């Protein structure tokens, strides 16, 4: 079983966006404002967490040319903050995607909470250390808690492995946080997971980012010093994204866990 680690670059260090790119945070490209997700609890426009093009085998949304958008309520005062009901996914066909960046609507206070923007520049493939026979164990809390530590927590909670596409969920210390009544696996399966801390490829020209408000710092990655960004506030946690490709159109549901 294979999984894929994305390579990231800061949007602030790239030329101005003039096309659709897969990315975390920022403003979506060509997204119809009429489709923008709003929190059913507090009524604030949600913040975009990711815009991801259909790009199998890494991101297989089931329909060629489609684009997945992940939103969540970033209002810390919202009663639903951190609840799966505050996370929404929108899949658009290529015909529905327009041109230009779509600015997030203002909330009731006349403000926006826009996450730091990180572009995906490529992917690296790896073989999962979890075997095919062990996959069901990752969706059953009782069985999962009885797994050996090195199986239940591959790579020992190393954040460098907690943003990936495919494979099994690398759960946080809270264990299996999936609600099987809302997201039954199967027929849903893991599409990807996103930790709020992501690592950047190569050197970062700090002096060029002096005017950019980005939570950038150095942290160890694969045993070496690397720059990373806390691009969103997920309670120092991870978002888990699941897809049901047997549905027509495909269904995506996601939640985040500290």
SEMARMI-57313 format. One record per residue: residue number from 1; x, y, z of N, C-alpha, C, O, CB in turn. Coordinates in steps of 0.05 Angstrom, whole numbers, plus 5000, padded with zeros to 4 digits. Atoms other than C-alpha are relative to their C-alpha. Glycine has a CB too. Layout:
BEGIN
ATOM  nr  n.u  n.v  n.w ca.u ca.v ca.w  c.u  c.v  c.w  o.u  o.v  o.w cb.u cb.v cb.w
ATOM NUM    X    Y    Z    X    Y    Z    X    Y    Z    X    Y    Z    X    Y    Z
...
END
This chain:
BEGIN
ATOM  nr  n.u  n.v  n.w ca.u ca.v ca.w  c.u  c.v  c.w  o.u  o.v  o.w cb.u cb.v cb.w
ATOM   1 5017 4976 5000 5000 5000 5000 5018 5025 5000 5037 5027 5015 4981 5000 5025
ATOM   2 4983 4976 5003 5028 5068 4980 4985 5024 5012 4961 5025 5013 5006 5005 4971
ATOM   3 5010 4974 4992 5019 5137 5009 5019 5021 4989 5041 5015 4980 4996 5002 5031
ATOM   4 4986 4978 5013 5044 5205 4986 5003 5024 5018 4983 5033 5030 4986 5007 4973
ATOM   5 4995 4975 4985 5076 5264 5021 5003 5023 4981 5018 5022 4962 5026 4997 5017
ATOM   6 4999 4976 5017 5065 5332 4989 5025 5016 5005 5035 5017 5027 4976 5017 5002
ATOM   7 4979 4980 4997 5121 5381 4976 4987 5028 5000 4970 5033 4983 5022 4997 4977
ATOM   8 5013 4974 4996 5104 5452 4998 5019 5023 4994 5043 5022 5000 4989 5002 5027
ATOM   9 4986 4975 5003 5125 5522 4978 4982 5022 5009 4958 5022 5005 5009 5005 4970
ATOM  10 5015 4977 4991 5103 5588 5009 4990 5015 4975 5005 5021 4957 5016 5018 5018
ATOM  11 5011 4984 5022 5056 5625 4962 5013 5028 5000 5016 5040 4978 4970 5003 5003
ATOM  12 4988 4973 4998 5088 5690 4987 5027 5001 4986 5036 5023 4979 5004 5008 5029
ATOM  13 4974 5000 5013 5154 5668 4955 4997 4993 4970 5018 4991 4956 5019 4980 5013
ATOM  14 5005 5007 5028 5121 5652 4887 4989 5024 4985 4980 5043 4997 4981 4976 4999
ATOM  15 5012 4978 5015 5099 5697 4830 4970 5000 5006 4959 4980 5015 5005 4996 4970
ATOM  16 5029 4999 4995 5026 5721 4836 4985 4978 4985 4992 4972 4963 4989 5028 4991
ATOM  17 5015 5022 5012 4977 5665 4823 4984 5009 4976 4970 5029 4977 4982 4988 5021
ATOM  18 5014 4993 5024 4950 5666 4752 4986 4975 4988 4977 4975 4965 5019 5011 4979
ATOM  19 5013 5025 5010 4920 5595 4747 4992 4984 5025 4999 4991 5047 5020 4984 4982
ATOM  20 5007 5018 4979 4890 5540 4788 5024 4984 5009 5038 4972 4993 4977 4981 4991
ATOM  21 4979 5016 4989 4940 5507 4835 4989 4986 5025 4971 4997 5038 5025 5017 5007
ATOM  22 5008 5014 4975 4931 5455 4890 5015 5014 5023 5039 5019 5021 5006 4970 4999
ATOM  23 4988 4985 4978 4944 5490 4956 4985 4996 5026 4962 4987 5027 5002 5029 4993
ATOM  24 5012 4998 4975 4930 5497 5029 4996 5030 5006 5013 5046 4999 5016 4986 5023
ATOM  25 5005 4972 4992 4899 5561 5057 4997 5019 4977 4993 5012 4954 5022 5009 5017
ATOM  26 5003 4979 5019 4894 5627 5022 4971 5002 4989 4952 4994 5002 5018 4995 4977
ATOM  27 5026 4997 5013 4837 5644 4974 4998 4981 4977 5018 4976 4963 4996 5029 4990
ATOM  28 5002 5020 5021 4809 5593 4925 5000 5014 4972 4992 5037 4970 4974 4984 5003
ATOM  29 4999 4990 5027 4818 5602 4850 4974 4992 4986 4966 4969 4985 5024 4989 4984
ATOM  30 5024 5005 5016 4754 5610 4810 4976 4988 5014 4959 4975 5002 5007 4982 4978
ATOM  31 5022 5012 4985 4707 5589 4866 4976 5018 5000 4978 5042 5006 5009 4995 5030
ATOM  32 5024 4983 5000 4635 5613 4858 4993 5009 5028 4989 4993 5046 4976 4984 4987
ATOM  33 5005 4990 4973 4620 5658 4917 4973 4990 5010 4969 4987 5035 5000 5030 4999
ATOM  34 5026 5010 4991 4549 5631 4918 5002 4973 5013 4983 4964 5027 4981 4999 4976
ATOM  35 4996 5027 4989 4577 5563 4937 5016 5001 5026 5023 4980 5038 5013 4982 4980
ATOM  36 4983 4998 4976 4618 5590 4996 4986 4988 5024 4963 4994 5029 5009 5029 5004
ATOM  37 5011 5013 4976 4607 5549 5059 4997 5020 5023 5015 5036 5028 5016 4976 5009
ATOM  38 5005 4983 4977 4576 5584 5119 4994 4982 5024 4980 4962 5021 4976 5019 4995
ATOM  39 5004 5016 4976 4576 5557 5190 4970 5000 5008 4958 5022 5010 5017 5010 5024
ATOM  40 5028 5002 4993 4506 5532 5208 4995 5009 5029 4971 5014 5036 4990 4972 4996
ATOM  41 5003 4991 4972 4518 5552 5281 5003 5030 5003 4984 5043 5011 5020 4985 5018
ATOM  42 4995 4971 4995 4550 5621 5283 4993 5017 4976 4991 5042 4979 5028 5004 5008
ATOM  43 5007 4984 5024 4533 5642 5211 5024 5013 4987 5020 5027 4967 4980 5020 5007
ATOM  44 4976 4988 5012 4605 5663 5196 5008 4984 4975 5005 4960 4974 5023 5001 5020
ATOM  45 4988 5014 5023 4634 5647 5127 5024 4983 5010 5040 4992 5026 5009 5019 4978
ATOM  46 4978 5017 4992 4681 5588 5135 5026 5008 4987 5026 5022 4966 4993 4971 4994
ATOM  47 4973 4994 5012 4756 5593 5121 5008 4976 4984 5004 4953 4991 5021 5006 5022
ATOM  48 4991 5022 5017 4786 5552 5065 5025 4988 5012 5045 5002 5018 5005 5010 4971
ATOM  49 4977 5015 4991 4834 5498 5088 5017 4989 4977 5041 4988 4979 4991 4977 5018
ATOM  50 4985 5012 5023 4852 5468 5020 4983 5002 4975 4959 5001 4976 5008 4971 5006
ATOM  51 5012 5002 5027 4837 5471 4946 5018 4980 4985 5041 4985 4980 4999 5028 4985
ATOM  52 4984 5022 5011 4860 5405 4913 4988 4990 4974 4965 4982 4973 5001 4977 5021
ATOM  53 5009 5010 5026 4856 5385 4840 5000 4969 5001 5016 4957 5015 5019 5010 4978
ATOM  54 5000 5028 5005 4839 5314 4820 5026 4992 4987 5032 5001 4964 4976 4990 4983
ATOM  55 4973 5007 5010 4909 5284 4811 5007 4973 5010 5024 4970 5028 5021 5021 5009
ATOM  56 4994 5027 4991 4909 5209 4819 5029 4992 4992 5040 5002 4972 4980 4979 4988
ATOM  57 5012 5016 4978 4939 5168 4849 5001 5015 5027 4991 5005 5047 5014 4974 5003
ATOM  58 4998 4986 4975 4954 5221 4902 4973 5010 5010 4964 5003 5032 5019 5024 4998
ATOM  59 5027 4990 4993 4887 5258 4903 4981 4990 4979 4978 5002 4957 5000 5032 5001
ATOM  60 5019 5012 5019 4835 5215 4870 4972 5006 5010 4961 4994 5028 5004 4968 4998
ATOM  61 5027 4992 4992 4768 5250 4875 4978 4985 4985 4955 4988 4991 4997 5030 4996
ATOM  62 5019 5017 5014 4736 5202 4827 4990 5010 4973 4980 4995 4957 4977 4995 5017
ATOM  63 5010 4988 5025 4720 5250 4770 5022 5017 4988 5031 5036 5002 4974 5017 5005
ATOM  64 4978 4985 5012 4772 5277 4722 4992 5029 4997 4970 5036 4990 5006 4989 4972
ATOM  65 5004 4971 5002 4779 5353 4724 4987 5012 5024 4984 5037 5025 4984 5005 4976
ATOM  66 5014 4989 4977 4743 5360 4790 5020 5012 5020 5044 5006 5019 4983 4979 5014
ATOM  67 4984 4986 4981 4769 5403 4847 4987 4998 5028 4963 5005 5031 5005 5030 4992
ATOM  68 5011 5003 4973 4760 5390 4922 5008 5025 5016 5030 5035 5015 5011 4975 5014
ATOM  69 4995 4977 4982 4753 5448 4971 4992 4992 5028 4970 4981 5033 4984 5025 4991
ATOM  70 5005 5006 4972 4757 5439 5047 4997 5027 5015 5014 5044 5013 5022 4983 5012
ATOM  71 5005 4976 4984 4727 5492 5093 4995 4992 5029 4987 4970 5035 4975 5015 4989
ATOM  72 5007 5004 4972 4721 5498 5168 4994 5027 5013 5003 5048 5004 5023 4985 5016
ATOM  73 5006 4976 4985 4693 5548 5218 5024 5007 5017 5032 4992 5035 4974 4997 5017
ATOM  74 4976 4991 4985 4752 5588 5245 4993 5019 5023 5010 5031 5035 5020 5013 4982
ATOM  75 5009 4982 4979 4709 5627 5295 5004 4985 5027 4989 4967 5033 4970 5007 4996
ATOM  76 4994 5013 4974 4739 5608 5363 4977 5002 5020 4977 4986 5039 5025 5012 5011
ATOM  77 5022 4997 4981 4676 5632 5398 4975 4984 4991 4955 4983 5005 4992 5029 5002
ATOM  78 5023 5016 5010 4630 5586 5357 4997 4975 5017 5017 4962 5024 5005 4993 4970
ATOM  79 5005 5024 4984 4597 5531 5397 5007 4974 4985 5011 4954 4998 4970 5000 5009
ATOM  80 4994 5024 5016 4611 5483 5340 5030 4998 4993 5038 4980 4978 4984 5000 4974
ATOM  81 4972 5000 5007 4685 5500 5335 5013 4973 5008 5011 4964 5032 5015 5023 5014
ATOM  82 4987 5026 4995 4723 5434 5329 4981 4976 4996 4990 4953 4997 5010 4999 5028
ATOM  83 5019 5021 5004 4659 5394 5317 5000 4993 4970 5003 5011 4953 4972 5008 5010
ATOM  84 5002 5007 5029 4652 5354 5251 4980 5017 4984 4983 5020 4960 4994 4971 4997
ATOM  85 5020 4984 5014 4591 5397 5235 5011 5027 4991 4999 5040 4974 4977 5005 5018
ATOM  86 4988 4975 5008 4638 5457 5228 5020 4996 4978 5035 5014 4970 5014 5014 5024
ATOM  87 4982 5006 5022 4677 5423 5172 4984 4992 4976 4966 4975 4978 5020 4977 5008
ATOM  88 5015 5006 5024 4651 5421 5101 5019 4996 4977 5041 5006 4976 4981 5022 4994
ATOM  89 4985 5006 5025 4676 5395 5034 4983 5006 4976 4959 4999 4976 5011 4971 5000
ATOM  90 5014 4994 5024 4656 5420 4966 5016 4991 4976 5040 4998 4973 4994 5031 4998
ATOM  91 4987 5009 5025 4674 5385 4900 4986 5014 4977 4962 5013 4974 4998 4969 4997
ATOM  92 5009 4986 5024 4667 5427 4837 5011 4986 4975 5034 4977 4975 5007 5030 5001
ATOM  93 4990 5010 5026 4672 5403 4765 5017 5022 4988 5016 5045 4996 4977 4992 4982
ATOM  94 4983 4981 5014 4722 5437 4719 4983 5022 4987 4992 5045 4985 5017 4987 4979
ATOM  95 5017 4980 5013 4663 5472 4685 4990 5021 5020 4983 5044 5013 4975 4987 4988
ATOM  96 5010 4981 4979 4643 5505 4752 5022 5019 5010 5016 5039 5023 4989 4985 5023
ATOM  97 4977 4984 4990 4713 5534 4765 5004 5023 4981 5006 5020 4956 5026 4983 5001
ATOM  98 4996 4976 5016 4721 5606 4741 5029 5008 4999 5047 4991 5001 4983 5022 5011
ATOM  99 4973 4989 5000 4782 5650 4737 5003 5021 5021 4984 5034 5030 5007 5012 4972
ATOM 100 4995 4980 4979 4815 5694 4788 4995 4989 5028 4981 4970 5031 4984 5025 4995
ATOM 101 5003 5008 4972 4819 5689 4863 4973 5010 5011 4964 5032 5005 5023 5011 5017
ATOM 102 5026 4993 4987 4753 5689 4902 5006 5008 5029 5016 4992 5044 4980 4977 4998
ATOM 103 4995 4990 4973 4757 5732 4965 4979 4989 5019 4955 4988 5012 5001 5031 5000
ATOM 104 5019 5010 4980 4726 5702 5027 4981 5022 5008 4989 5045 5013 5015 4990 5025
ATOM 105 5019 4979 4991 4662 5739 5046 5006 5009 5029 5018 4994 5045 4971 4988 4999
ATOM 106 4996 4990 4974 4665 5783 5107 4982 4987 5021 4959 4980 5014 4996 5031 5001
ATOM 107 5017 5011 4979 4639 5756 5173 4983 5022 5012 4984 5045 5003 5017 4986 5022
ATOM 108 5018 4980 4988 4589 5792 5218 5014 5024 5012 5003 5045 5016 4983 4987 5021
ATOM 109 4984 4978 4988 4645 5834 5248 5015 5015 4978 5032 5032 4984 5020 4989 5020
ATOM 110 4986 4987 5022 4669 5856 5179 5028 4991 4997 5045 5006 4987 4999 5030 5004
ATOM 111 4972 5010 5001 4731 5812 5183 5001 4974 4985 4980 4962 4978 5011 4997 5028
ATOM 112 4995 5026 5013 4761 5752 5149 5022 4985 5016 5041 4997 5026 5009 5004 4970
ATOM 113 4978 5017 4989 4802 5694 5177 5010 4983 4977 4998 4962 4970 4989 4982 5025
ATOM 114 4989 5014 5023 4845 5671 5119 5026 4986 5009 5044 4999 5020 5006 5021 4977
ATOM 115 4976 5016 4992 4896 5616 5131 5024 5006 4982 5021 5014 4959 4993 4970 4999
ATOM 116 4976 4996 5016 4968 5622 5108 5000 4982 4976 4990 4960 4977 5025 4994 5018
ATOM 117 5003 5014 5026 4975 5601 5036 5026 4985 4993 5048 4996 4992 4994 5019 4978
ATOM 118 4978 5017 5006 5020 5542 5018 4993 4984 4975 4972 4972 4973 5007 4980 5024
ATOM 119 5005 5014 5026 5026 5513 4947 5012 4972 5001 5034 4968 5013 5011 5016 4976
ATOM 120 4989 5027 5003 5036 5439 4933 5015 4999 4973 5004 5004 4952 4977 4979 5000
ATOM 121 4983 5000 5024 5094 5433 4884 5007 4972 4990 5018 4970 4968 5026 5015 5006
ATOM 122 4994 5028 5009 5099 5357 4879 4994 4981 5023 4984 4988 5044 5029 4998 4992
ATOM 123 5005 5021 4980 5093 5291 4916 5022 4979 5000 5035 4974 4979 4973 4986 4993
ATOM 124 4981 5023 4997 5139 5236 4942 4984 4976 5009 4967 4978 5026 5022 5007 5021
ATOM 125 5015 5025 4995 5114 5164 4944 5016 4983 5020 5040 4982 5020 4996 4984 4974
ATOM 126 4989 5018 4980 5126 5116 5002 4983 4976 5003 4959 4976 4997 5003 5015 5028
ATOM 127 5014 5024 4993 5107 5046 5021 4992 5001 5029 5009 5005 5047 5016 4974 4993
ATOM 128 5009 4998 4972 5064 5045 5084 5010 4976 5015 5011 4953 5005 4969 5001 5000
ATOM 129 4990 5022 4983 5092 5004 5141 4976 4984 5012 4980 4963 5023 5017 5011 5022
ATOM 130 5024 5014 4991 5020 4984 5158 4992 4980 4978 4991 4988 4954 4976 5019 5006
ATOM 131 5007 5020 5020 5000 4919 5123 4971 5002 4992 4955 5014 5007 5007 4972 5010
ATOM 132 5028 5000 5009 4936 4908 5084 4982 4986 5020 4959 4994 5024 4997 4986 4973
ATOM 133 5016 5015 4980 4912 4859 5138 4994 5018 5024 4975 5013 5038 5014 4975 5008
ATOM 134 5003 4983 4977 4920 4913 5191 4982 5024 4996 4974 5037 5015 5027 5010 5010
ATOM 135 5015 4976 5006 4879 4967 5156 4974 5001 5016 4968 5022 5027 4993 5000 4970
ATOM 136 5025 4998 4985 4811 4949 5189 5005 5007 5030 4987 5019 5042 4985 4974 4999
ATOM 137 4994 4994 4972 4845 4956 5258 5000 5030 5005 4996 5038 5028 5026 4988 5008
ATOM 138 4998 4971 4996 4853 5031 5246 4972 5014 5000 4971 5038 5003 5017 5011 4977
ATOM 139 5027 4988 5000 4777 5041 5243 4983 4988 5022 4959 4993 5023 4987 4995 4973
ATOM 140 5014 5011 4977 4758 5003 5306 5015 5007 5025 5037 4997 5029 4997 4968 4997
ATOM 141 4986 4990 4977 4775 5037 5371 5010 4978 5019 5032 4979 5029 4983 5019 5016
ATOM 142 4993 5021 4981 4776 4974 5413 5024 4984 4989 5042 4977 5004 4976 4981 5004
ATOM 143 4978 5015 5011 4822 4936 5365 5025 5018 4998 5047 5009 5003 4992 4989 4972
ATOM 144 4978 4981 5004 4864 4998 5351 5017 5003 5026 5041 5004 5025 4990 5027 4991
ATOM 145 4986 4995 4975 4881 5008 5425 5017 4976 5008 5034 4978 5026 4981 5007 5022
ATOM 146 4984 5024 4993 4908 4937 5428 5023 4995 4981 5038 4976 4985 4982 4975 5000
ATOM 147 4978 5004 5019 4956 4945 5370 5027 5007 5013 5027 5024 5032 4996 5017 4975
ATOM 148 4974 4991 4990 5031 4949 5384 5004 5029 4994 4995 5040 4974 5022 4983 4987
ATOM 149 4996 4971 5003 5054 5021 5393 5011 5008 4973 5003 5027 4962 5018 5009 5023
ATOM 150 4987 4993 5025 5098 5021 5331 4981 4995 4976 4986 5005 4954 5026 4985 4996
ATOM 151 5020 5004 5021 5038 4997 5290 4978 5021 5002 4970 5033 4981 4988 4972 5001
ATOM 152 5022 4980 4996 4985 5043 5320 5009 5028 4993 4994 5044 4984 4990 4999 5029
ATOM 153 4989 4973 5005 5031 5104 5314 5025 4998 4983 5047 5002 4993 5006 5014 5027
ATOM 154 4976 5001 5017 5076 5096 5254 5016 5026 5001 5005 5048 5001 4992 4994 4971
ATOM 155 4982 4977 4999 5136 5142 5257 4998 5016 5025 5008 5039 5027 4995 5018 4976
ATOM 156 4999 4988 4973 5121 5158 5330 4991 5029 5001 5004 5046 5013 5027 4997 5012
ATOM 157 5012 4973 4999 5077 5220 5319 5018 5021 4987 5013 5045 4992 4994 5008 5029
ATOM 158 4983 4981 5014 5131 5253 5276 4982 5016 4981 4970 5005 4963 5024 4986 4985
ATOM 159 5018 4984 5016 5094 5312 5245 5006 5000 4970 4988 5005 4954 5001 5029 5010
ATOM 160 4993 5001 5028 5131 5304 5180 4984 4980 4984 4981 4982 4960 5030 4994 4997
ATOM 161 5016 5022 5013 5088 5242 5166 4970 5004 5003 4955 4987 4995 5009 4974 5011
ATOM 162 5029 4997 4994 5021 5271 5188 4985 5018 4980 4962 5024 4985 4997 5011 5027
ATOM 163 5014 4988 5023 5005 5308 5124 5006 4982 4976 5029 4982 4966 5008 5030 4994
ATOM 164 4995 5020 5021 4996 5255 5070 4974 4993 4987 4953 4998 4997 5014 4975 5012
ATOM 165 5023 5010 5015 4950 5226 5018 5002 4969 4999 5023 4959 4994 4998 5012 4971
ATOM 166 5000 5029 5002 4929 5153 5019 5009 4986 5026 5016 4998 5045 5017 4991 4978
ATOM 167 4992 5016 4977 4945 5096 5067 4978 5000 5021 4954 5003 5015 5025 5010 5011
ATOM 168 5019 5000 4978 4912 5092 5135 5003 5026 5016 5024 5039 5014 5005 4975 5018
ATOM 169 4997 4976 4983 4898 5148 5184 5021 4997 5021 5021 4977 5036 4973 5008 5013
ATOM 170 4981 5000 4978 4957 5164 5229 4987 5017 5022 4991 5041 5024 5028 5012 4991
ATOM 171 5016 4986 4980 4912 5182 5288 5017 5015 5020 5041 5008 5024 4981 4981 5014
ATOM 172 4986 4985 4979 4932 5233 5341 4998 4984 5026 4989 4961 5026 4988 5028 5004
ATOM 173 5001 5013 4974 4938 5215 5415 4972 4995 5010 4969 4980 5030 5015 5016 5020
ATOM 174 5028 5004 4992 4862 5218 5420 4989 4974 4988 4966 4967 4993 4983 5023 4992
ATOM 175 5009 5026 5012 4858 5152 5381 4981 5004 4977 4982 5024 4963 4986 4984 5022
ATOM 176 5019 5000 5022 4803 5136 5331 4978 5020 5005 4960 5015 5021 4988 4972 4994
ATOM 177 5020 4979 4996 4762 5200 5327 4978 5000 4979 4962 5019 4977 5013 5027 5001
ATOM 178 5019 5002 5021 4720 5178 5268 4972 4991 5011 4971 4973 5027 5009 4980 4978
ATOM 179 5027 5008 4993 4644 5175 5278 4989 4981 4978 4983 4991 4956 4981 5025 5003
ATOM 180 5008 5019 5021 4623 5111 5240 4972 5004 4991 4965 4996 4968 5003 4972 5010
ATOM 181 5027 4995 5009 4551 5133 5238 4999 5022 4979 4982 5022 4962 4982 5008 5024
ATOM 182 4999 4978 5019 4570 5196 5200 5017 4994 4976 5011 5001 4953 5010 5025 5014
ATOM 183 4981 5007 5021 4629 5169 5160 5007 4971 5002 5029 4964 5013 5025 5018 5002
ATOM 184 4994 5028 4998 4625 5094 5154 5023 4991 4982 5023 4998 4958 4975 4983 4994
ATOM 185 4977 5010 5015 4690 5061 5132 5001 4970 5001 5006 4959 5023 5027 5013 5010
ATOM 186 5010 4990 5025 4677 5026 5086 4970 5009 5002 4957 5002 5021 5003 4979 4978
ATOM 187 4990 4995 5026 4647 5054 5041 5018 5025 4997 5029 5030 4975 4977 5002 4982
ATOM 188 4980 4979 5001 4687 5116 5058 5028 4989 5005 5031 4969 5019 4993 5022 5021
ATOM 189 4972 5008 4996 4763 5110 5056 5016 5026 5003 5008 5047 4993 5011 4982 4978
ATOM 190 4983 4977 4996 4819 5157 5075 5009 5011 4973 5020 4997 4956 5024 4994 5018
ATOM 191 4989 4986 5023 4834 5208 5021 5027 5013 5007 5047 5009 4993 4980 5021 4989
ATOM 192 4976 4987 4990 4885 5249 5059 4997 5009 5028 4974 5010 5039 5008 5024 4982
ATOM 193 5001 4987 4974 4903 5279 5126 5019 5024 4999 5038 5024 4985 5008 4980 5022
ATOM 194 4986 4975 5000 4929 5348 5141 5006 5009 5028 4988 5014 5043 4985 5022 4985
ATOM 195 4993 4988 4974 4968 5371 5202 5002 5030 4996 5010 5039 4974 5026 4988 5011
ATOM 196 4998 4971 5003 4966 5445 5216 5028 5010 4996 5032 5032 4986 4988 5013 5025
ATOM 197 4972 4993 5004 5042 5446 5215 5010 4985 4975 5010 4960 4975 5018 4993 5025
ATOM 198 4989 5013 5024 5071 5433 5146 5028 5010 4994 5036 5032 5002 4981 5006 4975
ATOM 199 4972 4995 5004 5143 5431 5123 5005 5009 4971 4993 5000 4953 5017 4975 5006
ATOM 200 4994 4988 5025 5172 5471 5066 5024 4987 4987 5043 4978 5000 5005 5030 5002
ATOM 201 4978 5011 5015 5218 5446 5011 5022 5021 4997 5017 5044 4990 4990 4989 4973
ATOM 202 4977 4983 5007 5288 5475 5005 5003 5023 5020 4991 5025 5041 4996 5011 4973
ATOM 203 4994 4977 4983 5315 5540 5033 4977 5021 4998 4963 5023 4978 5027 5013 4991
ATOM 204 5020 4979 4999 5269 5597 5053 5014 5027 5003 5030 5031 5022 4979 4996 5022
ATOM 205 4987 4974 4998 5291 5669 5039 4984 5017 5019 4965 5031 5011 5001 5013 4971
ATOM 206 5015 4986 4979 5268 5700 5104 4998 5030 4994 4977 5042 4999 5013 4995 5027
ATOM 207 5000 4971 5005 5288 5770 5083 4979 5009 4980 4970 5031 4981 5027 5009 4991
ATOM 208 5021 4993 5020 5238 5767 5025 4972 4999 5012 4953 5008 4999 5002 4981 4977
ATOM 209 5027 5004 4988 5181 5752 5073 4996 5019 5024 4978 5015 5040 4996 4972 5010
ATOM 210 5001 4981 4977 5192 5811 5121 4972 5012 5003 4964 5017 5025 5021 5021 4997
ATOM 211 5026 4987 4999 5125 5841 5103 4977 4980 5001 4953 4988 5001 4996 5019 4977
ATOM 212 5021 5020 5000 5087 5776 5103 4995 4990 5028 5013 4982 5043 5008 4976 4982
ATOM 213 5008 5009 4973 5049 5756 5166 4996 4970 4999 4974 4960 4994 4974 5014 5010
ATOM 214 5000 5029 5002 5067 5682 5166 5013 4988 5025 5034 4996 5034 5015 4991 4974
ATOM 215 4990 5013 4976 5077 5636 5226 5021 4979 4991 5016 4955 4989 4977 4986 5016
ATOM 216 4978 5016 5011 5144 5610 5201 5021 4995 5021 5029 5014 5034 5012 5013 4975
ATOM 217 4979 5006 4981 5196 5575 5243 5015 4975 4992 5007 4961 4973 4989 4997 5029
ATOM 218 4984 5023 5006 5249 5521 5242 4993 4976 5018 4988 4980 5042 5030 5006 5002
ATOM 219 5007 5024 4985 5235 5450 5264 5013 4976 4986 5019 4977 4962 4969 4996 5002
ATOM 220 4986 5023 5011 5267 5382 5254 4981 4984 4982 4958 4979 4989 5010 4982 5022
ATOM 221 5015 5017 5019 5243 5341 5194 5018 4978 4990 5039 4984 4978 4988 5017 4976
ATOM 222 4984 5023 5007 5269 5271 5181 5029 5003 5011 5048 4995 4998 5001 4997 4969
ATOM 223 4974 4998 4987 5326 5287 5229 5016 5024 4992 5039 5027 5001 5015 4975 4994
ATOM 224 4986 4976 5009 5346 5352 5195 4984 5025 5005 4959 5024 5005 5008 4998 4970
ATOM 225 5014 4975 4995 5329 5425 5209 4986 5008 4974 4997 5007 4952 5020 5022 5009
ATOM 226 5016 4991 5023 5274 5451 5163 4981 5022 5008 4975 5024 5032 4985 4976 4988
ATOM 227 5020 4979 4994 5226 5509 5158 4972 4988 4998 4966 4972 4981 5004 5024 4980
ATOM 228 5028 5009 5001 5154 5496 5174 4981 5024 5006 4990 5044 5016 4995 4977 5020
ATOM 229 5021 4980 4997 5089 5536 5177 4976 4989 5014 4967 4967 5006 4993 5013 4973
ATOM 230 5026 5007 4989 5028 5531 5222 4980 5016 4983 4973 5039 4988 4998 5008 5030
ATOM 231 5016 4985 5020 4982 5548 5164 4971 5004 5009 4958 5022 4998 5000 4985 4974
ATOM 232 5027 4998 4990 4916 5539 5202 4999 4993 5029 5017 4982 5040 4980 4982 4983
ATOM 233 5003 5006 4972 4889 5533 5272 4982 4975 5003 4957 4978 5002 4988 5024 5016
ATOM 234 5015 5025 4996 4868 5460 5282 5005 4989 5028 5005 4965 5032 5007 4979 4978
ATOM 235 4996 5008 4973 4880 5459 5356 5025 4984 5004 5026 4964 5019 4977 4984 5009
ATOM 236 4975 5015 5001 4952 5435 5344 4995 4971 4991 5008 4953 5001 5015 5001 5027
ATOM 237 5008 5027 5008 4919 5376 5310 5000 4995 4970 5013 5009 4955 4973 4995 5010
ATOM 238 5000 5010 5027 4904 5340 5245 4972 4997 4990 4954 4990 5004 5014 4972 5000
ATOM 239 5026 5004 5014 4847 5340 5195 5001 4974 4985 5021 4968 4972 4994 5023 4982
ATOM 240 5002 5025 5013 4824 5273 5169 4978 5001 4979 4955 5007 4986 4995 4977 5020
ATOM 241 5019 4996 5023 4790 5272 5100 4994 4973 4988 5012 4958 4981 5012 5019 4979
ATOM 242 5008 5026 5010 4750 5212 5076 4982 5004 4975 4967 5024 4973 4985 4984 5022
ATOM 243 5016 4998 5025 4717 5199 5008 4985 4974 4995 4995 4952 5001 5018 5006 4977
ATOM 244 5016 5023 5009 4662 5153 4984 4997 5003 4970 4981 5018 4960 4971 4999 5014
ATOM 245 5001 4999 5029 4675 5142 4910 4978 4984 4987 4973 4986 4963 5027 4992 4988
ATOM 246 5022 5016 5010 4617 5093 4903 4975 5017 4997 4956 5010 4983 4995 4976 5017
ATOM 247 5023 4981 5002 4568 5152 4911 5003 5015 4974 5025 5019 4964 4999 5019 5025
ATOM 248 5000 4984 5024 4549 5193 4851 4984 5026 5004 4959 5025 5007 4988 4983 4976
ATOM 249 4971 4996 5002 4575 5246 4855 5014 4990 5025 5001 4986 5045 5007 5029 4995
ATOM 250 4985 5009 4976 4631 5224 4904 4994 5019 5024 4991 5043 5020 5030 4999 4994
ATOM 251 5004 4985 4975 4621 5246 4976 5026 5002 5016 5041 4983 5018 4978 4987 5018
ATOM 252 4976 4996 4983 4676 5276 5020 4990 5011 5026 4974 5030 5027 5021 5019 4986
ATOM 253 5005 4990 4973 4671 5285 5095 5026 5001 5015 5044 4984 5011 4979 4982 5014
ATOM 254 4975 4998 4985 4725 5309 5142 4995 5012 5028 4975 5025 5033 5019 5016 4984
ATOM 255 5000 4989 4973 4739 5328 5214 5029 5005 5008 5047 4994 4996 4984 4982 5019
ATOM 256 4973 4997 4990 4798 5351 5254 5000 4992 5030 4980 4995 5044 5011 5028 4997
ATOM 257 4997 5010 4972 4825 5324 5320 5026 5011 5012 5046 5009 4998 4999 4970 5001
ATOM 258 4975 4991 4987 4875 5355 5369 5020 4977 5005 5041 4982 5015 4994 5014 5027
END
